[in-house]
Each structure stands twice: as structure tokens, then as C-alpha cells.
Amino acid sequence: MDIPNHVLQIMDKIDETHSSWIVGGAVRDLLLNETPKDWDLCTTALPEEIEAMFEPHYVKGNNSRDFGTVFVKTKTEIVEVTTLRKDKTKGRHPTVEFTDSLEEDALRRDFTINALYMTKEGFSLDPLDQGFADLHKRNLRFAGNPYEIIDDDPLRLLRAIRFACYGFTWSEDLEKAMMDRDFTLKTLNRLSMERIREELLNMVYASPSFAFQDLYKTGIMEVLLPEQSATWNYDQNTPYHIFKLDVHHIETANWLKDHGADRELVFIGWLHDIGKPVTREDNKHGYSSYIGHDKEGGLMIEQIFRRLKFPTKSIHRAKNLIDNHMVLHQQHKLKNLLKLRDTLQHNNWHLDIVQLYKADLMASRRQESYMEDELPKIRMDWTTGDTMGILEEMVKDYKPFWIGEVQKRVREFYYDFPNIPKQSLRKRVEDFVRSKYL
């Protein structure tokens, strides 16, 4: 059980006069033989004592000291060190007071599997006498009254779903609270969209299937992602798909995750056909078509990403990918491919669209694509110098911005005639210059 040196050094310093423990997710991960992402410590030392020990190597957070937390800086990391606490008042604006009791501190935690403590020697403690057993059984239980714990921080609703995505089973009292829609939906309204966004990204990446299932059955999806809620058990009624729409979304996201896509791209794949229910048309042959679902879906995912406060670049990425996700299904049209490359390549999104296409195809009818991971390259023998040469020959005093206009037209010639000889292209460029500038 390896505890990093920077954590041990902090604990050694605190333990000279007080006691300290590793707490929460790091202990849980260590006991599951997993590598912790974060290392949090708790201690009997008061915040001002911690600050004095590590002066000037600590960072002051907004209101964090009121809750007993000091951020200690090491050469490589920042570690949260928090004084043991118990609740003084609960609710939307809780207050705490400090304590020497691990049990009282544990009762403030969210889940019993996170109310575990460990000494620097690797000796683990379970003050509530439930955490070890729950961890062994992969059982998820709140570390107290479920309604009070959720009310203290409604993000715990989404964290409970995320842990289900990691393979934990909800305890009976936890599930009862999660299924109480009046309560959960009322408390959800208090959360910032940024916090919601991070939990959604994490849970969908962990398990697209469990995320969909639990968000839907609790009613949370209907509030946060009504566009996705409409795809639940949706029969696509087309010979091109062997799955219902919700399963198609799940399978697309699974393929992307299994092939190394980032969290955001997996999330986009999990939503990519949300435009279908609103564009459905049934034909005389008994099948359904979804003409324009890509463009409609692009508008919808743009709204979702704005609602969840994604960065501007992420919003553009999502919209561009969904707008264009059907183009590669018509890859025999070289003109479409070349335009797609020009649209997406400046952000490397052309690599994303290939991955999304392959995932979509596999999740439609279990068909593999033999396409390379890159879009076809365009061989352009024409250079900016060629354009400037023609302008200098044909126009005495041409304006500099004309170069860009001519180059854009050259690109369009390549769309229509990918293998056009340079001499033939030159004639077309001359005709364009003559008609536009002379």
C-alpha cells in the first residue's frame, strides 16, 4: 500500500503535535487496490494551527477555513487538510464545529465507503462499523439519514448514480430517497450547472448504460436532459438499426470509450441522435425516416451544452460533430468528404468525426468500418504563389484580400474536380478572376 512521499511528509509534520489520517476516496481506492486520484487528510489540529505549521506553504480558499479546510502546498501537489468536524446546523447553509471524534466526523460524510480513515502506517479505521462491509459487498449506503445528507449537498444524488456506474448497488434506504421524485427534483434545483456537468461527464464515461438507466428511472434525466429522455425505449422502425434508440446511444458511447475517446466525445456520442424523435416521418412501406435529424440534433446538443455551461470550444465541437455525423455514411461522395475535412480539421475534430462514424456504424447494425482513422487527404498542387502570379499578370493593382477569395474558389474547384490537372485548373482560375475583378 503505497502512500506518496508528499502526503507522508505532511502527516509527519502534523503528527509531531496532533493526529492525522488519510480520509475518504483515497482510503476507499486503496482498499479496492486502485490508485487514488486525490489525497485528502483530516486532523485534530485546528485550521490556524495547520496554517502555522506550513507557513507560507498553504493556499487560502473561499470560506474553506470556516469549514476547517486548509490547502497545503508541496513541490508537486496541493493537499486538502481538514480539521475533524461535526454539524452544528444542517440544511442549505450548514455550519460546523470542530471535534476530536472520528465517528462524529464520519457522520458528515456522504457514503459509508467514504467514511473510512487510514493512518500513515496503513492501518485503516471504520468508525461507523459499516464501511468495510459495504465496500466488500460493493454496497452504496449513505452515512446517515439519506434525506438530510442529500439536502446538505444535492450533488450527492448524482454521485450516487456515478457510484452505481462503478458497479455499486444501492442500499434500500438510499434507493427509496433516490426514487422520491418530489424531493430529488426540488433539491436538484439548488445545484450549479457546472457541478452537474462534471458529474454527468464522469458517470456517462464510467458506464453509459447505468448512467442512462438510473438518470431515467429517478426522473433526473427528464429535468436535466429531456432531449435524451425522449429516446428511452424508442423504436427507430428502420431496417438500418437493430437497436432501439436508447440502446443505440449507449452502444455508440461504449464503442467510443473502448477506443480511447475522451469524456466529452463519449458524452457527445451518448447524445448524437437526439434529433430523431422530432424529425420522424413514416412512409407507405411501414418504415420511418429521419431526414434532417443531424442538423436538428446539432441545434439540440448546442442548447444542452450551453445549458450545462460547457466552454465555448466544447459547444462548437459538439454542434459541428452532430451537424456532420451523417456525412461519412455517404463517403462515396468525395465532395462531401473534402468539405467535411475543411470544416473540422483546424481543431482536429476531423479525427473525432471518424471515431463517431465508426461507433455509430457499429451501434447501428454491428458493422465494422474499414475506413482509416484519418479523412482522405486532398492533394493540392496549387499554391498561394500560383494565385498571386495570375493576379499580377491579369490585374495591375490587385487588393491583398483578393488572394484569399481566389484561394477559396480554388478549394471549391477541388471539391468538384479532385483530380483536375493543374493546367485545366489554371484556366478556371483565370476565368474566375476575369469575371470577378475585370
TAVEN-V479340 format. One record per residue. N is the residue number from 1. RES is the residue in one letter. PHI is phi as a letter, one per 40 degrees, with the letter a starting at -180 (none if undefined). OMEGA is omega in degrees with one decimal (none if undefined). D_FIRST is the distance of its C-alpha to the first C-alpha in whole Angstrom. Layout:
BEGIN
n: {N,N}
res: {RES,RES}
phi: {PHI,PHI}
omega: {OMEGA,OMEGA}
d_first: {D_FIRST,D_FIRST}
END
This chain:
BEGIN
n: {1,2,3,4,5,6,7,8,9,10,11,12,13,14,15,16,17,18,19,20,21,22,23,24,25,26,27,28,29,30,31,32,33,34,35,36,37,38,39,40,41,42,43,44,45,46,47,48,49,50,51,52,53,54,55,56,57,58,59,60,61,62,63,64,65,66,67,68,69,70,71,72,73,74,75,76,77,78,79,80,81,82,83,84,85,86,87,88,89,90,91,92,93,94,95,96,97,98,99,100,101,102,103,104,105,106,107,108,109,110,111,112,113,114,115,116,117,118,119,120,121,122,123,124,125,126,127,128,129,130,131,132,133,134,135,136,137,138,139,140,141,142,143,144,145,146,147,148,149,150,151,152,153,154,155,156,157,158,159,160,161,162,163,164,165,166,167,168,169,170,171,172,173,174,175,176,177,178,179,180,181,182,183,184,185,186,187,188,189,190,191,192,193,194,195,196,197,198,199,200,201,202,203,204,205,206,207,208,209,210,211,212,213,214,215,216,217,218,219,220,221,222,223,224,225,226,227,228,229,230,231,232,233,234,235,236,237,238,239,240,241,242,243,244,245,246,247,248,249,250,251,252,253,254,255,256,257,258,259,260,261,262,263,264,265,266,267,268,269,270,271,272,273,274,275,276,277,278,279,280,281,282,283,284,285,286,287,288,289,290,291,292,293,294,295,296,297,298,299,300,301,302,303,304,305,306,307,308,309,310,311,312,313,314,315,316,317,318,319,320,321,322,323,324,325,326,327,328,329,330,331,332,333,334,335,336,337,338,339,340,341,342,343,344,345,346,347,348,349,350,351,352,353,354,355,356,357,358,359,360,361,362,363,364,365,366,367,368,369,370,371,372,373,374,375,376,377,378,379,380,381,382,383,384,385,386,387,388,389,390,391,392,393,394,395,396,397,398,399,400,401,402,403,404,405,406,407,408,409,410,411,412,413,414,415,416,417,418,419,420,421,422,423,424,425,426,427,428,429,430,431,432,433,434,435,436,437,438}
res: {M,D,I,P,N,H,V,L,Q,I,M,D,K,I,D,E,T,H,S,S,W,I,V,G,G,A,V,R,D,L,L,L,N,E,T,P,K,D,W,D,L,C,T,T,A,L,P,E,E,I,E,A,M,F,E,P,H,Y,V,K,G,N,N,S,R,D,F,G,T,V,F,V,K,T,K,T,E,I,V,E,V,T,T,L,R,K,D,K,T,K,G,R,H,P,T,V,E,F,T,D,S,L,E,E,D,A,L,R,R,D,F,T,I,N,A,L,Y,M,T,K,E,G,F,S,L,D,P,L,D,Q,G,F,A,D,L,H,K,R,N,L,R,F,A,G,N,P,Y,E,I,I,D,D,D,P,L,R,L,L,R,A,I,R,F,A,C,Y,G,F,T,W,S,E,D,L,E,K,A,M,M,D,R,D,F,T,L,K,T,L,N,R,L,S,M,E,R,I,R,E,E,L,L,N,M,V,Y,A,S,P,S,F,A,F,Q,D,L,Y,K,T,G,I,M,E,V,L,L,P,E,Q,S,A,T,W,N,Y,D,Q,N,T,P,Y,H,I,F,K,L,D,V,H,H,I,E,T,A,N,W,L,K,D,H,G,A,D,R,E,L,V,F,I,G,W,L,H,D,I,G,K,P,V,T,R,E,D,N,K,H,G,Y,S,S,Y,I,G,H,D,K,E,G,G,L,M,I,E,Q,I,F,R,R,L,K,F,P,T,K,S,I,H,R,A,K,N,L,I,D,N,H,M,V,L,H,Q,Q,H,K,L,K,N,L,L,K,L,R,D,T,L,Q,H,N,N,W,H,L,D,I,V,Q,L,Y,K,A,D,L,M,A,S,R,R,Q,E,S,Y,M,E,D,E,L,P,K,I,R,M,D,W,T,T,G,D,T,M,G,I,L,E,E,M,V,K,D,Y,K,P,F,W,I,G,E,V,Q,K,R,V,R,E,F,Y,Y,D,F,P,N,I,P,K,Q,S,L,R,K,R,V,E,D,F,V,R,S,K,Y,L}
phi: {none,c,b,d,c,c,c,c,c,c,c,d,c,c,c,c,b,b,b,a,a,c,a,g,d,c,c,d,c,c,c,c,g,b,c,c,c,b,b,b,b,b,a,c,c,c,d,c,c,c,d,c,c,b,d,c,c,a,b,c,c,c,g,c,c,c,b,g,b,b,c,c,c,b,c,b,b,b,b,c,b,b,c,d,b,b,c,c,b,b,h,c,b,c,b,b,b,c,a,b,c,c,c,c,c,c,c,c,c,c,b,c,c,b,c,b,b,a,c,c,c,g,c,c,b,b,c,c,f,b,c,c,c,c,c,c,c,f,b,b,b,c,c,i,c,d,c,c,c,c,c,c,a,c,c,c,c,c,c,c,c,c,c,c,c,c,h,c,b,c,c,c,c,c,c,c,c,c,c,c,c,d,c,c,c,c,c,d,c,c,c,c,c,c,c,c,d,c,c,c,d,c,c,c,c,c,a,d,c,c,c,c,c,c,c,c,c,c,g,c,c,c,c,c,b,c,c,c,d,c,c,d,f,c,c,c,f,a,c,c,b,c,b,c,c,c,c,d,c,c,c,c,c,c,c,c,c,c,b,g,c,c,d,c,c,c,c,c,c,c,b,c,b,c,c,c,d,c,b,c,b,c,b,c,c,g,b,b,b,b,c,g,c,c,c,c,c,c,c,c,c,c,c,c,c,c,c,c,g,c,c,d,c,c,c,c,c,c,c,c,c,c,d,b,c,c,c,c,c,b,c,c,c,d,d,c,c,c,c,c,c,c,c,b,c,c,b,g,c,c,c,c,c,c,c,c,c,c,c,c,c,c,c,c,a,f,b,c,b,c,c,c,c,b,c,d,c,b,c,b,c,c,b,c,c,c,c,c,c,c,c,c,c,c,b,c,b,c,c,d,c,c,d,c,c,c,c,c,c,d,c,c,c,c,d,c,b,d,b,c,c,c,c,c,c,d,c,c,c,c,c,c,c,c,c,c,b,b}
omega: {-172.7,173.8,-175.7,-178.5,-176.7,176.6,180.0,-179.4,177.3,-179.2,178.3,-179.1,-179.4,-174.3,174.8,-177.4,-177.2,177.0,177.9,179.3,165.0,-174.0,168.9,-172.7,179.9,178.7,178.1,-177.9,179.2,-179.3,175.9,-178.4,176.2,-179.0,179.2,175.6,-178.7,178.5,177.6,179.5,169.4,-171.5,172.9,179.6,177.6,-177.9,-178.6,176.7,177.4,179.0,-179.8,179.9,-170.8,175.6,-1.1,-171.2,172.4,-178.1,177.4,176.0,179.0,177.7,-176.0,-177.7,177.3,179.2,171.5,-175.2,173.9,179.7,-176.7,-179.5,168.4,-179.2,-173.8,-172.1,168.8,-176.0,175.3,175.9,-173.0,175.3,176.0,-172.7,167.3,-177.7,172.1,171.5,-179.7,175.6,-173.3,179.2,-174.6,171.7,-177.3,168.6,-172.7,-175.2,172.8,-171.9,174.7,-178.8,178.9,177.0,-178.6,-178.8,176.3,-177.0,-178.6,-175.9,-179.9,-179.2,175.1,179.1,-178.9,-174.1,-179.7,175.1,-179.7,177.4,178.3,178.5,-175.0,-176.0,179.9,-173.8,-177.9,179.4,177.6,-172.6,-179.3,-178.0,-179.9,179.1,179.6,-178.6,-173.4,179.5,-179.4,-177.2,175.2,-176.9,-179.2,179.3,-175.8,-176.9,179.0,-177.9,177.4,-178.6,177.4,178.6,-177.3,177.2,180.0,172.3,-178.0,176.8,177.7,176.9,-180.0,178.6,173.6,177.2,176.4,176.5,177.0,178.6,-179.2,171.8,-175.9,-177.6,176.2,-179.2,179.1,179.1,-179.2,-177.7,177.2,-169.2,-179.9,-178.4,-173.9,-176.7,177.2,-177.8,179.4,-176.2,-178.6,-175.5,173.4,-179.2,178.9,179.3,177.4,-178.8,-177.3,178.7,178.2,178.7,-177.7,-175.6,179.9,177.7,-178.8,179.2,178.3,-177.1,-179.2,178.0,180.0,-175.7,-174.1,174.9,-178.0,-173.1,177.3,-177.6,-177.8,179.4,-179.1,179.9,-173.8,-174.9,-178.5,178.4,177.9,179.9,-178.6,-179.0,-178.2,175.3,-175.2,179.5,-176.5,172.9,179.5,179.6,-177.9,-177.7,178.5,-179.0,168.6,-168.9,179.7,179.0,176.2,176.7,-178.6,-179.0,176.6,-179.9,178.4,-179.4,-179.7,179.4,-177.8,-178.6,167.7,179.1,177.5,-176.5,-175.4,179.4,175.2,178.8,177.5,177.5,-179.7,-177.3,-158.8,-178.6,-178.5,178.4,-175.0,-176.8,-176.4,179.5,-174.6,171.5,179.3,-178.0,-174.6,179.7,177.7,178.6,-179.8,174.7,-174.2,-178.0,179.2,-178.6,178.3,-179.7,177.2,177.0,176.6,177.1,-177.6,-178.6,173.8,177.9,179.3,-177.3,175.3,-179.6,-178.6,174.8,173.1,173.8,-176.4,-179.8,178.7,177.6,179.6,178.9,-178.0,-177.8,-179.7,-179.0,-179.5,175.4,-170.2,-170.2,177.9,-173.7,-176.7,172.6,177.2,-171.4,175.0,178.3,-174.4,180.0,179.5,-179.0,-176.7,177.0,179.9,-179.9,179.3,-177.9,-167.5,-166.7,-175.1,176.0,-173.7,178.0,176.9,174.3,178.8,-175.4,176.3,178.5,179.6,178.0,-179.1,179.0,179.6,-179.4,179.4,-177.9,178.6,-176.9,177.3,-179.5,178.9,175.5,177.0,179.2,174.8,179.3,177.8,170.1,177.9,-179.7,179.1,178.4,-178.9,177.9,-176.3,-178.0,175.1,178.0,177.0,178.8,180.0,179.3,179.3,179.5,179.4,179.0,-168.8,-175.6,-177.7,-177.4,-178.8,179.6,-175.8,-175.6,176.6,-179.8,179.3,179.9,179.1,179.6,177.1,179.2,176.4,179.7,179.6,175.1,178.8,176.2,-174.7,-176.7,-172.8,-175.7,-176.5,176.3,-174.7,-179.0,178.0,178.2,179.8,179.8,180.0,178.4,178.0,178.4,179.7,179.7,-178.5,-176.6,-174.4,-170.2,-176.0,none}
d_first: {0,4,7,10,12,15,13,13,16,18,16,17,21,21,20,23,25,23,20,18,15,13,15,16,15,11,10,12,11,7,9,11,8,10,10,11,15,15,14,16,16,19,21,24,26,28,29,31,29,26,29,30,27,26,30,31,27,27,29,31,31,34,34,30,31,33,30,28,26,26,24,23,23,21,22,20,20,21,19,20,21,23,25,24,27,29,32,36,37,36,38,38,38,36,35,33,33,30,29,27,26,22,24,27,24,23,26,26,24,25,23,21,18,18,19,15,14,11,12,10,9,7,10,11,15,18,21,23,22,22,19,17,20,21,17,17,21,20,23,24,25,27,26,29,33,32,35,34,31,32,35,33,32,33,30,29,31,30,26,27,28,26,23,26,26,22,23,23,26,28,29,33,33,31,33,36,36,35,38,40,42,44,41,38,41,42,39,38,41,39,36,37,37,34,32,33,33,29,28,31,30,26,27,30,27,25,28,31,32,31,31,35,35,34,35,39,39,38,41,38,39,43,42,40,41,44,45,42,43,46,45,44,45,48,50,50,54,54,54,51,48,47,45,45,44,41,40,41,39,36,36,37,34,32,34,33,29,29,31,29,31,29,29,33,34,33,34,37,37,37,40,42,45,45,49,50,51,53,55,56,59,60,63,66,64,62,59,57,56,54,56,55,52,50,52,52,48,47,49,47,44,45,46,42,41,43,42,39,39,38,38,42,41,38,42,44,41,41,45,46,44,45,48,48,46,49,51,49,50,53,52,56,57,56,57,55,52,53,54,50,49,51,50,46,45,45,42,40,41,43,40,39,42,42,38,40,43,41,39,42,44,41,41,44,46,43,44,43,44,45,45,43,40,43,46,49,50,54,56,58,60,62,61,61,64,66,66,67,70,71,71,73,76,76,76,77,75,72,70,66,64,67,64,61,64,65,62,61,64,63,60,61,64,61,59,63,64,60,62,65,67,67,71,71,68,70,73,71,70,73,75,72,73,76,76,74,75,78}
END
